[in-house]
């Protein structure tokens, strides 16, 4: 491996010195450094390097403990399909781990390592996260374990498409540097609490990285530990968000200007049985508006499985309400 250094240590020291920092700026930098260092020190022991073996190949990523009895969070894409799993701790120990549950639709998974009194991290309330606050990532980029990077929260409320095709909402954007191997590691605030689970970068862009918000991670982890999976309902349509004709918005006094155009239906699906057609524009499920595809995904929760619901569609210039019975969505392969 060839490393390119950014400065020449043999150059005279005075050649690289500039004007001294004002006392106030120096104090601010010292305060920032202490905050970042303190957060890293508190979190480091709870972060692990994950090795996943599947058939003849293997992969790796990061993760972190969320309880003292060995439960840990990571990305689904790090462990999905693995035959065996092991985790390397900061203190040098290597432990085998079991997959407790895996949810490709949110790209989250829960493992459990056989250990007690493990250092673990708390999940912050991601509703309190604000753009501009400190964001710190710890993980194993390119196999370099316990690597820490820092930046800020660049944006909130992003959407990201999971490998399953389903949109993940409430994504945190950060400029804390992430690389392959950071997946599944924690994104921390200045207190060392988890505000997100690092999951993706955009190539070849620099400084555009994403994390799944901690509130989503808390909800998913709870269900995975309880049931091993997340139950969701399914009606069997492929759709895309489209604008509604203005005259129909006014005629039916709609509080939305977009809907979900049905561009395909699965054979023998609840939608086909209910009589939905390609070209229908789905605008509501029961009393909940569905102006976009992600809104339809969000309302198809597990409690709708087997329960009659009413879908509202625009068919040409008609508004129709059609009963439908959602089925349980099968786990992603």
C-alpha positions as CSV (number, residue, x, y, z in Angstrom):
1,X,0.0,0.0,0.0
2,X,1.4,3.4,-1.0
3,X,0.6,6.3,1.3
4,X,0.8,9.8,0.0
5,X,1.7,12.3,2.7
6,X,0.2,15.8,2.6
7,X,3.2,17.5,4.1
8,X,6.9,17.2,4.0
9,X,8.2,16.7,7.5
10,X,11.7,17.7,6.4
11,X,10.7,21.2,5.6
12,X,11.6,24.0,8.0
13,X,9.0,24.4,10.7
14,X,8.6,28.1,10.0
15,X,7.7,27.4,6.4
16,X,4.4,25.9,7.5
17,X,3.5,28.2,10.3
18,X,0.9,31.0,9.9
19,X,-0.5,33.7,12.1
20,X,-1.3,32.5,15.6
21,X,-4.9,31.8,16.3
22,X,-6.7,34.4,18.4
23,X,-7.3,33.2,22.0
24,X,-11.0,32.9,21.4
25,X,-10.6,30.7,18.3
26,X,-8.1,28.5,20.0
27,X,-10.4,27.9,22.9
28,X,-13.2,27.0,20.6
29,X,-11.0,24.5,18.7
30,X,-9.8,23.0,22.0
31,X,-13.5,22.7,23.2
32,X,-14.4,21.0,19.9
33,X,-11.5,18.6,20.1
34,X,-12.3,17.7,23.7
35,X,-16.0,17.0,22.8
36,X,-15.1,14.7,19.9
37,X,-12.3,12.9,21.8
38,X,-14.6,12.4,24.8
39,X,-17.4,11.0,22.7
40,X,-15.0,8.6,20.9
41,X,-13.6,7.4,24.3
42,X,-17.0,6.7,25.6
43,X,-18.2,4.8,22.5
44,X,-15.1,3.0,21.3
45,X,-15.4,-0.1,23.4
46,X,-19.0,-0.8,22.2
47,X,-18.1,-0.8,18.5
48,X,-17.1,-4.0,16.8
49,X,-15.8,-5.3,13.5
50,X,-18.1,-7.9,11.9
51,X,-16.9,-10.7,9.7
52,X,-19.6,-12.6,7.7
53,X,-19.0,-15.8,5.9
54,X,-21.3,-17.0,3.1
55,X,-20.5,-20.1,1.1
56,X,-17.0,-19.5,-0.3
57,X,-16.9,-15.8,0.1
58,X,-16.9,-13.4,3.0
59,X,-17.7,-9.8,3.8
60,X,-17.2,-7.4,6.7
61,X,-18.6,-4.3,8.3
62,X,-19.2,-2.6,11.6
63,X,-21.7,-2.8,14.4
64,X,-22.2,-1.7,18.0
65,X,-23.7,-3.2,21.2
66,X,-27.0,-1.8,22.4
67,X,-27.3,-3.9,25.6
68,X,-24.9,-5.3,28.2
69,X,-26.0,-8.9,27.3
70,X,-24.5,-8.9,23.8
71,X,-27.3,-7.6,21.5
72,X,-25.8,-5.5,18.7
73,X,-27.0,-3.5,15.7
74,X,-25.6,-3.5,12.2
75,X,-26.8,-3.2,8.6
76,X,-28.7,-6.0,7.0
77,X,-26.5,-5.8,3.9
78,X,-23.5,-6.6,6.1
79,X,-24.9,-9.9,7.4
80,X,-27.7,-11.0,5.1
81,X,-27.3,-14.5,3.9
82,X,-24.3,-15.2,6.1
83,X,-23.6,-18.8,7.2
84,X,-21.4,-17.7,10.1
85,X,-20.7,-14.5,11.9
86,X,-18.0,-13.3,14.3
87,X,-17.2,-10.0,15.9
88,X,-13.9,-8.5,16.9
89,X,-14.1,-6.2,20.0
90,X,-11.9,-3.2,20.8
91,X,-10.1,-5.1,23.5
92,X,-8.9,-7.8,21.0
93,X,-11.5,-10.5,21.9
94,X,-13.2,-12.3,19.0
95,X,-16.6,-13.8,19.6
96,X,-19.0,-15.8,17.5
97,X,-22.4,-14.2,17.0
98,X,-25.9,-15.3,16.0
99,X,-28.3,-13.5,13.7
100,X,-31.4,-12.6,15.8
101,X,-33.3,-10.8,13.1
102,X,-32.8,-9.2,9.7
103,X,-34.9,-6.5,8.0
104,X,-33.6,-5.7,4.5
105,X,-36.4,-3.1,4.0
106,X,-34.7,-0.8,6.6
107,X,-31.2,-2.3,6.1
108,X,-31.0,-3.1,9.8
109,X,-30.1,-6.4,11.6
110,X,-29.7,-7.5,15.2
111,X,-26.9,-10.0,16.2
112,X,-26.1,-11.4,19.6
113,X,-22.7,-12.3,20.8
114,X,-22.3,-14.7,23.8
115,X,-20.9,-12.3,26.4
116,X,-22.1,-10.4,29.5
117,X,-21.4,-7.0,31.0
118,X,-20.5,-5.6,27.5
119,X,-20.0,-1.9,27.1
120,X,-22.9,-0.6,25.0
121,X,-24.3,2.6,23.5
122,X,-27.6,4.3,24.1
123,X,-29.8,5.4,21.3
124,X,-30.6,9.1,21.3
125,X,-33.9,10.7,20.2
126,X,-33.3,11.5,16.6
127,X,-36.2,14.0,16.6
128,X,-33.8,16.3,18.5
129,X,-31.1,16.1,15.9
130,X,-30.4,19.4,14.2
131,X,-28.4,20.3,11.1
132,X,-24.9,21.6,12.0
133,X,-24.5,19.6,15.1
134,X,-21.4,17.4,15.6
135,X,-21.6,14.0,14.0
136,X,-19.0,11.3,14.8
137,X,-18.6,8.0,13.0
138,X,-16.7,5.0,14.3
139,X,-16.2,1.8,12.4
140,X,-13.8,-0.4,10.3
141,X,-13.4,1.3,6.9
142,X,-11.3,-0.8,4.6
143,X,-10.6,-3.1,7.5
144,X,-9.0,-0.4,9.7
145,X,-10.7,-1.2,13.0
146,X,-11.7,1.5,15.4
147,X,-11.4,4.3,12.9
148,X,-13.1,7.6,13.9
149,X,-14.2,10.5,11.7
150,X,-16.0,13.6,12.6
151,X,-18.1,16.2,10.8
152,X,-21.6,17.7,11.1
153,X,-25.2,16.7,10.4
154,X,-25.7,18.0,6.9
155,X,-29.4,17.4,6.4
156,X,-32.4,15.6,7.8
157,X,-35.5,13.8,6.5
158,X,-33.8,12.3,3.4
159,X,-35.1,9.1,1.8
160,X,-32.9,6.2,0.7
161,X,-33.9,3.1,-1.3
162,X,-32.9,-0.1,0.5
163,X,-31.6,-3.1,-1.5
164,X,-35.1,-4.6,-1.3
165,X,-36.4,-1.6,-3.3
166,X,-38.4,-0.1,-0.4
167,X,-37.7,3.5,0.6
168,X,-36.2,4.1,4.0
169,X,-37.5,7.4,5.4
170,X,-36.0,9.8,8.0
171,X,-32.4,9.3,6.8
172,X,-29.7,11.6,8.3
173,X,-27.1,13.1,5.9
174,X,-23.7,13.8,7.3
175,X,-20.3,14.8,6.0
176,X,-18.4,12.6,8.5
177,X,-16.3,10.6,6.2
178,X,-17.5,7.0,5.5
179,X,-15.9,4.3,3.5
180,X,-16.7,0.6,2.7
181,X,-16.5,-1.2,6.1
182,X,-18.2,1.7,8.0
183,X,-21.6,0.1,7.2
184,X,-23.5,-0.7,10.4
185,X,-21.3,1.4,12.7
186,X,-22.7,4.2,14.9
187,X,-23.1,7.9,14.1
188,X,-22.7,9.7,17.4
189,X,-23.6,13.0,18.9
190,X,-21.1,15.0,21.0
191,X,-22.2,13.1,24.1
192,X,-21.4,9.7,22.6
193,X,-25.1,8.7,22.1
194,X,-26.2,7.1,18.8
195,X,-28.2,9.3,16.5
196,X,-27.9,7.0,13.5
197,X,-26.6,3.8,12.0
198,X,-24.2,4.4,9.1
199,X,-25.4,2.8,5.9
200,X,-24.4,4.4,2.6
201,X,-22.3,6.8,0.6
202,X,-22.7,8.3,-2.8
203,X,-19.9,7.7,-5.2
204,X,-18.1,9.7,-6.6
205,X,-19.4,12.5,-4.4
206,X,-17.4,13.5,-1.4
207,X,-18.9,14.3,2.0
208,X,-22.4,13.0,1.2
209,X,-23.0,10.1,3.6
210,X,-26.1,8.6,5.1
211,X,-27.3,7.0,8.4
212,X,-30.6,5.5,9.4
213,X,-32.1,7.6,12.2
214,X,-31.9,6.1,15.7
215,X,-35.6,6.2,16.3
216,X,-36.2,3.9,13.3
217,X,-33.3,1.7,14.6
218,X,-34.8,1.5,18.1
219,X,-38.2,0.5,16.7
220,X,-36.8,-2.1,14.3
221,X,-34.4,-3.6,16.9
222,X,-37.2,-4.0,19.4
223,X,-39.3,-6.0,16.9
224,X,-36.3,-8.1,15.7
225,X,-35.4,-9.0,19.2
226,X,-39.0,-9.9,20.0
227,X,-40.1,-11.7,16.8
228,X,-37.0,-12.0,14.6
229,X,-38.6,-10.1,11.8
230,X,-40.8,-7.1,11.0
231,X,-44.3,-7.9,9.9
232,X,-45.7,-5.7,7.1
233,X,-48.8,-5.8,4.9
234,X,-48.9,-6.0,1.2
235,X,-51.5,-5.3,-1.5
236,X,-49.5,-6.2,-4.6
237,X,-49.1,-3.1,-6.8
238,X,-46.2,-1.5,-8.5
239,X,-46.6,2.3,-8.5
240,X,-45.0,5.6,-9.1
241,X,-45.8,9.1,-7.8
242,X,-47.6,11.2,-10.4
243,X,-49.3,14.7,-10.3
244,X,-53.1,14.8,-10.2
245,X,-55.1,16.8,-12.7
246,X,-55.9,20.1,-11.1
247,X,-59.6,19.9,-12.1
248,X,-59.9,16.6,-10.1
249,X,-58.1,18.1,-7.1
250,X,-60.7,20.9,-7.1
251,X,-63.7,18.8,-8.0
252,X,-63.1,16.3,-5.1
253,X,-61.6,18.9,-2.7
254,X,-58.4,16.9,-2.3
255,X,-55.7,18.1,0.1
256,X,-53.0,16.6,-2.1
257,X,-51.8,17.2,-5.7
258,X,-50.1,13.9,-6.3
259,X,-51.0,10.2,-6.0
260,X,-49.7,6.7,-6.7
261,X,-50.2,5.6,-10.3
262,X,-50.6,1.8,-10.5
263,X,-48.3,0.6,-13.2
264,X,-48.4,-3.1,-12.4
265,X,-50.3,-5.7,-10.3
266,X,-49.1,-9.0,-9.0
267,X,-51.2,-12.0,-10.1
268,X,-53.5,-13.3,-7.4
269,X,-52.6,-10.3,-5.2
270,X,-55.1,-8.5,-2.9
271,X,-55.1,-5.6,-5.4
272,X,-56.0,-7.9,-8.3
273,X,-58.7,-9.7,-6.3
274,X,-60.1,-6.3,-5.2
275,X,-60.5,-5.2,-8.9
276,X,-57.8,-2.5,-9.0
277,X,-56.5,-1.8,-12.5
278,X,-53.3,-0.5,-14.1
279,X,-53.9,3.2,-14.6
280,X,-55.8,3.7,-11.4
281,X,-54.3,6.4,-9.2
282,X,-54.4,5.4,-5.5
283,X,-54.9,8.5,-3.3
284,X,-55.8,7.0,0.1
285,X,-55.9,3.9,2.3
286,X,-58.8,4.2,4.7
287,X,-58.6,7.8,6.0
288,X,-54.9,8.2,5.3
289,X,-53.8,10.1,2.2
290,X,-51.1,8.4,0.0
291,X,-49.7,11.2,-2.1
292,X,-46.5,9.4,-2.8
293,X,-45.2,5.8,-3.0
294,X,-43.4,6.1,0.3
295,X,-46.6,7.1,2.0
296,X,-48.3,3.9,0.8
297,X,-45.4,1.9,2.1
298,X,-45.7,3.6,5.5
299,X,-49.4,2.8,6.0
300,X,-49.1,-0.9,5.0
301,X,-48.2,-1.9,8.6
302,X,-48.4,-5.3,10.2
303,X,-51.7,-4.6,11.9
304,X,-53.5,-4.4,8.5
305,X,-52.8,-8.0,7.7
306,X,-56.0,-9.8,7.0
307,X,-58.1,-6.7,7.9
308,X,-60.5,-5.1,5.4
309,X,-59.4,-1.6,4.3
310,X,-60.8,0.8,1.8
311,X,-58.6,2.1,-1.0
312,X,-59.6,5.4,-2.7
313,X,-58.6,5.6,-6.4
314,X,-59.1,7.9,-9.3
315,X,-60.2,6.0,-12.4
316,X,-60.4,8.4,-15.2
317,X,-62.5,11.2,-13.7
318,X,-64.3,8.9,-11.2
319,X,-63.4,8.6,-7.6
320,X,-63.9,5.1,-6.3
321,X,-63.7,3.5,-2.9
322,X,-62.8,-0.2,-3.1
323,X,-62.5,-2.8,-0.2
324,X,-59.3,-4.7,-0.1
325,X,-57.7,-7.2,2.4
326,X,-53.9,-6.8,2.6
327,X,-51.8,-9.9,3.0
328,X,-48.6,-10.4,4.9
329,X,-45.5,-9.4,3.0
330,X,-43.0,-12.3,2.7
331,X,-39.5,-11.6,4.0
332,X,-37.0,-10.4,1.4
333,X,-34.8,-13.2,0.0
